Amino acid sequence: MSDAPRGLRIDDPGQAGLCAVTADELDAAWHQAGTLGYLRVRIALPPSGDRDALLDALAKALAFPDWFGRNWDALADCLGDLSWLEAPGYLLVFEHARQFHAGSPATWNMAAEILAEASAQWQARDTAFWALTT
């Protein structure tokens, strides 16, 4: 996870990725993504760092299909697809990420790796896929 660069450009797939942002940066990103017609979702992470709770929160927020297997590979498959939620770009906001990370660093690190890989896959399709943490 990187710090959000100054002048975060939500419309630039080349900048997209997993970033920690301030409240002001989040507000600006949320507004800009809405203007661009991006799919915007907020995911409230449980403070426990529970993997299953994380997977369930993502599945609910992104309306994962029935074939979602509630495991890391299935998460990667769903985030790399999203054909059921076609949009010109994606903005996922992970609330309480610091607390979640403190509860289970290994679980958050795996999720972060999958989110970064998904962003790279979308980048190759010239589509912005942002995962912002607060």
Secondary structure, 3 states (H helix, E strand, C coil): CEECCCCCCCCCCCCCCEEECCHHHHHHHHHHHHHCCCEEEEEECCCCCCHHHHHHHHHHHCCCCCCCCCCHHHHHHHHCCCHHHCCCEEEEEEECHHHHHHHCHHHHHHHHHHHHHHHHHHHHCCCEEEEEEC
